[in-house]
């Protein structure tokens, strides 16, 4: 059964549930939480999306990127995503800025991804247990290494991850 997203008008008022495929095809506003998970050495965990993902399979992405469930808060989605995607529980996450509206149009995938997003930062040195259905691989990388890889081979990263690294000034942390 296809997942349904809560959709919103331009002012952020909920307007109902719509199947995920229609949300992305029609460019409807929906919500997501993104987590940038660092270790105590300042390295960022990046995850490689599973090979069967419908969008940007096998590309490197946020530590966690989570569409919100209907009625779920951004914080709840971030915490749920850490648990479901990485097996990480019981850590404190801090917001990076406020909620942002973001659009990514990709004609190749027939996608108009229109999200209201909240990003979070967390530090964690424990064991990471990736969900094999969602995540092909994870690794911690220094921000200098990440910047060099993005410059050399940007096609190995999701476009929204690269955009948010710049917009949120993550590479200068």
N, C-alpha and C positions, 0 to 999 in steps of 0.2 A: 504494500500500500504506500502510495506516495505521501511524503511529508507535506504538511500545510504550514505556510508562514502567515503570521499576522502582518497585514499590510496597513499602510498609513497614507494619508493625504499629504500635500506639501507642507501643511502646518504641523504635522506630527500627530494628528488625531487618528486613532484606529478606525479602519473602515471594513475590516473583516478578514476571514481566512481564505487563502488562495493556494492551490497546489504549487509546489516549488517550481516546477517547470514553467508554469504560466507566469509566476512572479518574475523570473529572470527573462523570459521571452518578451513580456509586456513592459518591462522596466518599472515595476511597482516598488514603492518604497517599503523596505523591511529592515529589521534590526540585526546587528551582529556585534559580537565582542571579540577583541583580539588581545592576545597576551604575548608580551615579550618577556620570556623567561631567561633570566641570567643566572650564572653561577657566581660564587663569591670572588672569582678571578675577573669578573666583568665580561665573560664570554657569553654570547647569546646562543640559546638552543634554537636551531632551525629544524623544521621537519620537512621531509620529502613526502609529497602527497602520494597516496597509493596509485598503482598503475591503472586501476579501473575507475578512477574518479571521472565524473562527467565533464568537469572543467579542469584544465591545466594538470592533467595526470602526470606523475613523475617529476614535477617541478618542486623546487624548494620554496618554502612558505614560512609564515608566522610560526612561532612556537605552538600557538593554538589560535585557530580561527573558528568561531562558533556562531552559527545562526541561532537566534533566540527562539525559544518555544513560546507559544502564545501566553501572554501575561507575565513572562519571566523578565526580571530586571537584568540590566547589563552585567552587574556584579554576579548575580546568580548564574548567568550564562558563562561568564569567564571561569568561575569556580567549577561548574559542571564540565566545561570543556577540558580543563586541566585534568580532572579525574578521568573522564571518558577517553580522551585521546592519549594521555601520557601517564595515567595512573598516579598522578600527583595530588595529594590531599593535605589539608591542614596548613596551608601556607597563606600568608597575607599578600594580597594584591593591592596595588595603588593605582588610581587612575592617572593616565597621561592626558592632560588637558581635559576638555569637555567632549560632549557628543558632537560628532561631525557628520555632515551629509556628504556623501561621496558617490560619484557615478563613474562607472567603467563600461564603455561600450565596446564590444568585440564582435564584429560582423562575422568573423570566421566561425565562432561558436553560436551565432545568433543570440547573443546575450546582451542585455542592458541591465547591468547590476547596479541598482540604486539602493544604497544602504545608509541607514543612520547607524553610525559606529561609535563605540567607546573602546579606546585602547587602555590596556593595563600593563604595569611592569611588576615583576616579582623576582625574588632571588631564592634559589633553591640549589642545594648541594646533594640532595638525596638521590635515590634510585629512580630512574625513569623507565616505565614499562609501556612502550607504545602499543596502541591498539592496532593489530596487524591488518584489520579491515580498512582503517582510515589512513594509516601511516606506514610508508615503505621503509623509512629510516629516520634517525635523528642524529644530530651531532652538535656539540658546542663549538663555536668558532669565535675568534676575536673579531672585534668590529673592524679592525684594519684588514684582516683576511677577508671578511665578508665584503667590504667595500671593493677590494681588489678583484674578487671573483665576480661581483656584479658588473664592474667595469669591463672585465675581460669577456665574460660570457653571460650577458643579461638574459638571454633566452632560457637559461636554466632556472629562473626564478619567476614566481607569479607576478604579473604586472601590479597587482594591488599591494603586494608586499614591498616591492621596490618603491612604489609611490609613497607608501606610508613611512618607510624608513626615512625618506627625504622630508615629507610634510611634518612628521613628528620629531625630526632632528635626532633620530635614534643613533645614527652613526657618529654623532659628536658627543655622546654620553660619556 
